Amino acid sequence: MKKIAIEEHFYTDDLMEHLKARNDFNRLEIKVDEKGNRIERIHYFEFYPGTLSALSDKGEGRLQVMDEAGIDVAVLSLGNPGPEIFDAATGTSLAQKINDELHHIVMKYPKRFVGLASIAYQDPIASARELERSVRELGLKGAKIHSHLEGEFLDQDKFRIIFEKAAELHIPLYLHPKMPSPDMAKPYFPYSALAGPMFGFGVQTGLQALRLICSGLFDICPNLKIILGHLGEALPFWLWRLDKPWRDGHKPDPETAKIKKMPSEYFRNNFFITTSGMFWEPALLCSVMALGADKVLFAVDHPFESSKRAVEFLNTASLADVDKELIYHTNAERLFGI
């Protein structure tokens, strides 16, 4: 059974040099402790040994990992953080370099890799232009964006040009977690683990998705497709509850009342979800029951998760082979046009 993994991350040398040169929260720290252990850290998170080198490997080592797990194609996207953390001019220039390098990687291994563009969306107009260049000139198949911009959410009008361009180009946008915005981060501490994959990533990204729905974005861009990892950041579980004001005949707040459909309808129509980093059968079955297997995509979250474990999980899941075919490759082929 063919396997396409669609959330597989990489770093460029340029990006790592920029991150190492920073003096703030997003600095990439690489040092050796008193016991001789190499420590690599961004934010509050230490990379597991080998993670940074795996992110930097965009060739034979990565292909070996894919082959050992039985993965045929990887959809590559930049690991956190992205060019949106820099000033607009630096971020825009860096995004162009990242996308050019990704294009060359895909061209070197055209049967094994597909690329998602990076954009510096602190400049929305430049981001829309770079998105168009990446798709039309470089052959990239979509873009990855993060769940906020220094605390600004993407449902603001100024960001709409990016979503409109994606809809015009008929490409999906992968909405990916990052550390919670400053206003949202405070309740997690002193338990910093809560702010990351343990809980905060999903809360931040799920909230962003719901803000996009409530903003009316999908009435303006009805063919826009958004991808959420980690089996939809818990939203498939919440779909029935999201519709409560409409179902009970109560009016939601004035802004949300403007949308033309119930929230669950937008989620089913405009969102895809992936298995990245969520290898638990009850959650998978809930997601398939809520959305249908045609809205679920296989992903690993390499190198932060094990490719072998991801494949073993889906291989042994209590799903029919026809559903596994959809999840493993058919849905991705349709969504990305590959």
VEXPAVO-30631 format. One record per residue (C-alpha): x, y, z; residue in one letter. Coordinates in steps of 0.5 Angstrom, whole numbers, padded with zeros to 4 digits, always signed. Layout:
BEGIN
XYZA/...
// end
This chain:
BEGIN
+0000+0000+0000M/+0003+0007-0002K/+0005+0011+0004K/+0005+0019+0003I/+0007+0023+0010A/+0005+0030+0010I/+0008+0033+0016E/+0015+0032+0015E/+0020+0037+0018H/+0027+0040+0015F/+0031+0046+0017Y/+0036+0050+0012T/+0043+0052+0014D/+0041+0059+0013D/+0035+0059+0018L/+0040+0055+0023M/+0045+0061+0023E/+0040+0066+0024H/+0037+0062+0030L/+0044+0061+0033K/+0045+0069+0032A/+0039+0071+0036R/+0039+0073+0043N/+0031+0072+0045D/+0026+0067+0046F/+0027+0064+0039N/+0035+0063+0040R/+0037+0056+0038L/+0042+0054+0043E/+0047+0049+0042I/+0052+0047+0048K/+0056+0042+0051V/+0055+0041+0059D/+0060+0039+0064E/+0059+0031+0063K/+0060+0032+0055G/+0053+0032+0053N/+0051+0036+0047R/+0045+0040+0049I/+0040+0043+0043E/+0034+0048+0045R/+0029+0052+0042I/+0024+0056+0047H/+0023+0051+0053Y/+0024+0045+0049F/+0031+0041+0049E/+0031+0037+0042F/+0032+0029+0043Y/+0039+0027+0041P/+0040+0027+0034G/+0033+0031+0032T/+0037+0037+0030L/+0042+0033+0025S/+0035+0029+0023A/+0032+0036+0021L/+0038+0038+0017S/+0038+0032+0013D/+0035+0033+0007K/+0038+0027+0003G/+0040+0020+0004E/+0039+0019+0011G/+0032+0022+0011R/+0031+0017+0005L/+0034+0011+0009Q/+0029+0013+0015V/+0023+0013+0010M/+0025+0006+0007D/+0026+0003+0013E/+0019+0005+0015A/+0016+0004+0008G/+0014+0011+0007I/+0014+0013-0001D/+0013+0020-0001V/+0015+0026+0004A/+0011+0032+0004V/+0017+0037+0007L/+0015+0043+0011S/+0020+0048+0015L/+0021+0046+0022G/+0019+0051+0028N/+0020+0057+0028P/+0019+0060+0021G/+0021+0066+0018P/+0015+0070+0021E/+0019+0071+0028I/+0024+0076+0024F/+0023+0083+0022D/+0019+0083+0015A/+0025+0085+0011A/+0029+0079+0014T/+0023+0074+0014G/+0021+0075+0007T/+0028+0074+0004S/+0029+0068+0009L/+0023+0065+0006A/+0025+0066-0001Q/+0032+0062+0000K/+0028+0057+0004I/+0023+0056-0002N/+0029+0056-0007D/+0033+0051-0003E/+0026+0046-0002L/+0025+0047-0010H/+0032+0044-0011H/+0031+0038-0006I/+0025+0036-0009V/+0028+0037-0016M/+0034+0032-0014K/+0029+0027-0011Y/+0022+0028-0015P/+0019+0022-0013K/+0020+0022-0006R/+0019+0029-0004F/+0014+0034-0005V/+0015+0041-0002G/+0010+0046+0002L/+0013+0053+0002A/+0015+0058+0008S/+0012+0065+0008I/+0014+0071+0013A/+0006+0073+0014Y/+0008+0079+0018Q/+0008+0082+0011D/+0002+0079+0008P/+0002+0082+0001I/+0009+0080+0000A/+0007+0073+0003S/+0002+0073-0002A/+0007+0074-0008R/+0012+0069-0005E/+0006+0064-0004L/+0004+0065-0012E/+0012+0065-0014R/+0013+0058-0010S/+0007+0055-0013V/+0007+0057-0020R/+0015+0058-0021E/+0018+0053-0016L/+0012+0048-0016G/+0011+0047-0009L/+0004+0044-0007K/+0002+0049-0001G/+0005+0052+0005A/+0005+0052+0012K/+0003+0057+0017I/+0003+0058+0024H/-0002+0059+0029S/-0001+0066+0031H/+0004+0072+0030L/+0007+0074+0036E/+0000+0074+0039G/-0004+0076+0033E/-0009+0072+0030F/-0010+0070+0023L/-0017+0072+0022D/-0015+0079+0022Q/-0017+0083+0016D/-0010+0084+0014K/-0008+0077+0013F/-0014+0075+0009R/-0010+0076+0002I/-0006+0070+0004I/-0012+0066+0005F/-0015+0069-0002E/-0009+0067-0006K/-0009+0060-0003A/-0016+0059-0005A/-0014+0062-0012E/-0008+0058-0013L/-0012+0051-0011H/-0007+0050-0005I/-0008+0048+0002P/-0005+0051+0008L/-0002+0047+0014Y/-0004+0051+0020L/+0002+0048+0025H/+0002+0049+0032P/+0007+0054+0036K/+0008+0056+0043M/+0002+0060+0045P/+0002+0067+0045S/+0004+0071+0050P/-0003+0073+0053D/-0004+0065+0053M/+0002+0063+0056A/+0002+0065+0063K/-0003+0060+0065P/+0001+0054+0063Y/+0007+0056+0068F/+0011+0054+0072P/+0009+0047+0069Y/+0012+0049+0062S/+0011+0042+0059A/+0004+0044+0059L/+0005+0050+0054A/+0008+0045+0048G/+0005+0039+0045P/+0002+0036+0052M/-0003+0041+0051F/-0002+0048+0049G/+0000+0047+0042F/-0007+0044+0041G/-0011+0049+0045V/-0007+0055+0041Q/-0008+0052+0034T/-0015+0049+0035G/-0017+0056+0037L/-0014+0059+0031Q/-0018+0054+0027A/-0025+0056+0030L/-0023+0064+0030R/-0022+0063+0022L/-0029+0059+0022I/-0032+0065+0026C/-0029+0070+0022S/-0033+0068+0016G/-0027+0067+0012L/-0030+0060+0009F/-0036+0064+0006D/-0031+0069+0002I/-0026+0063+0000C/-0031+0057+0000P/-0026+0053-0004N/-0020+0054+0001L/-0017+0048+0005K/-0014+0048+0011I/-0010+0042+0014I/-0009+0041+0022L/-0004+0036+0025G/-0005+0031+0031H/-0012+0029+0029L/-0015+0036+0028G/-0012+0039+0035E/-0018+0035+0039A/-0024+0039+0034L/-0027+0033+0031P/-0029+0031+0039F/-0032+0038+0039W/-0036+0038+0033L/-0043+0037+0036W/-0042+0042+0042R/-0039+0047+0037L/-0046+0047+0034D/-0050+0048+0040K/-0052+0056+0039P/-0055+0054+0032W/-0058+0047+0034R/-0062+0050+0041D/-0064+0056+0037G/-0060+0061+0041H/-0056+0067+0037K/-0049+0067+0038P/-0045+0073+0039D/-0046+0078+0033P/-0040+0077+0030E/-0040+0069+0030T/-0048+0070+0028A/-0046+0073+0021K/-0043+0066+0018I/-0048+0062+0014K/-0047+0055+0016K/-0046+0052+0023M/-0038+0051+0025P/-0038+0044+0024S/-0040+0044+0017E/-0034+0049+0015Y/-0030+0044+0019F/-0032+0038+0015R/-0032+0042+0008N/-0026+0046+0009N/-0021+0042+0013F/-0017+0036+0013F/-0013+0033+0019I/-0007+0029+0020T/-0005+0023+0024T/+0002+0027+0026S/+0004+0025+0033G/-0003+0022+0035M/-0002+0015+0035F/-0008+0013+0039W/-0013+0009+0036E/-0019+0012+0040P/-0018+0018+0037A/-0017+0016+0030L/-0023+0012+0030L/-0027+0018+0033C/-0024+0023+0028S/-0026+0018+0022V/-0033+0017+0025M/-0034+0025+0025A/-0031+0027+0019L/-0030+0021+0014G/-0024+0017+0012A/-0023+0022+0006D/-0021+0028+0011K/-0016+0024+0014V/-0009+0024+0012L/-0003+0020+0014F/+0003+0024+0017A/+0009+0022+0022V/+0012+0029+0025D/+0019+0027+0023H/+0024+0027+0026P/+0020+0029+0033F/+0016+0022+0032E/+0018+0015+0030S/+0016+0014+0022S/+0016+0006+0024K/+0011+0008+0030R/+0007+0012+0025A/+0006+0006+0020V/+0005+0001+0025E/+0000+0005+0028F/-0004+0006+0022L/-0003-0001+0019N/-0006-0005+0026T/-0011+0000+0027A/-0019-0002+0026S/-0020+0000+0020L/-0022-0003+0013A/-0017-0003+0008D/-0021+0002+0003V/-0020+0007+0009D/-0013+0006+0010K/-0012+0007+0002E/-0015+0014+0003L/-0011+0016+0009I/-0005+0013+0007Y/-0004+0016+0000H/-0011+0017-0004T/-0013+0023+0000N/-0006+0027-0001A/-0006+0025-0008E/-0012+0029-0009R/-0011+0035-0004L/-0004+0036-0007F/-0005+0034-0014G/+0001+0029-0014I/
// end
